[in-house]
Amino acid sequence: MIEFFTAFDVMEKFVDMIEKERIRKNMTQKDLYKASGLSPSAYRAFMDTKNTKFENIVNLLFVLDLTSKLEQLIKVEEFTSLDEIRNEKNKKISKRVRKSKND
């Protein structure tokens, strides 16, 4: 259950998944960071500290053909009719959250 993970634990899982796939694809670390547009130091820092920009993770997942992992994160709502699409577009979505008077 992911609810019991810390942010660091999740990043460790990303690093582990990326490293396993890199090795499975017979890529060197240099091949991977060059193909993903990361600098050597940014890649090494990610591997060591488990900390990087989300954009870097996305680039690494693209290079390794792991985009299905991203699809799970950004699942798009599916519509079955044009009316559902129209209704969704017409929904008022609050863009601000007001503090309650008790806060």
C-alpha positions in Angstrom: 0.0 0.0 0.0 1.5 3.3 -1.1 -0.2 5.2 1.7 2.5 3.9 4.1 5.4 5.1 1.9 7.2 8.4 2.4 8.1 10.6 -0.5 11.7 9.2 -0.3 10.3 5.6 -0.4 8.4 6.4 -3.6 11.5 8.0 -5.2 13.6 4.9 -4.2 11.0 2.8 -6.1 11.4 5.1 -9.2 15.2 4.8 -9.0 15.0 1.0 -8.6 12.6 0.7 -11.5 14.7 2.9 -13.8 17.9 1.1 -13.0 16.4 -2.3 -13.5 14.9 -1.3 -16.9 18.2 0.4 -17.9 20.1 -2.8 -17.2 17.4 -4.9 -18.9 17.7 -2.8 -22.0 21.5 -3.1 -21.9 22.1 0.6 -21.6 24.9 2.3 -19.8 24.1 5.1 -17.3 25.8 7.4 -19.8 23.5 6.2 -22.6 20.4 6.8 -20.4 21.3 10.2 -19.1 22.3 11.5 -22.5 19.2 10.1 -24.2 17.0 11.7 -21.5 18.8 15.1 -21.6 20.1 14.9 -18.1 23.6 16.0 -17.2 25.9 13.5 -15.7 25.8 15.3 -12.3 21.9 15.5 -12.4 21.6 11.8 -13.1 24.2 10.9 -10.4 22.4 13.2 -7.9 19.1 11.5 -8.6 20.6 8.0 -8.2 22.3 9.0 -4.9 19.8 11.4 -3.2 16.6 10.1 -4.8 15.7 13.7 -5.5 15.1 15.3 -8.9 12.5 17.3 -10.9 9.5 15.4 -12.0 10.4 16.4 -15.6 13.6 14.4 -15.3 11.7 11.4 -14.2 9.3 11.8 -17.1 12.2 12.0 -19.6 13.8 8.9 -18.1 10.6 7.0 -18.4 10.1 8.0 -22.0 13.6 6.8 -22.9 13.0 3.5 -21.2 9.6 3.0 -22.8 7.9 3.0 -19.4 5.2 5.5 -20.3 2.5 3.1 -19.2 3.7 4.0 -15.6 2.9 7.6 -16.4 -0.5 6.7 -17.9 -1.5 5.3 -14.5 -0.6 8.7 -12.9 -2.4 10.9 -15.3 -5.5 8.8 -16.1 -7.8 10.8 -18.2 -11.5 10.5 -17.6 -13.3 8.7 -20.4 -16.6 10.0 -21.7 -19.3 7.9 -23.4 -21.2 10.7 -25.1 -20.9 14.2 -26.4 -23.3 15.4 -23.7 -20.9 14.2 -21.0 -18.1 16.2 -22.6 -20.3 19.3 -22.9 -21.4 18.9 -19.3 -17.8 18.5 -18.1 -16.7 21.7 -19.9 -19.6 23.6 -18.5 -19.0 22.6 -14.9 -17.9 25.5 -12.7 -14.6 24.5 -11.1 -13.6 26.6 -8.1 -10.0 27.8 -8.6 -9.7 29.3 -5.1 -10.1 27.9 -1.7 -11.3 30.2 0.9 -10.2 29.9 4.5 -13.0 29.2 6.9 -13.6 31.6 9.6 -12.5 29.0 12.2 -9.0 28.9 10.8 
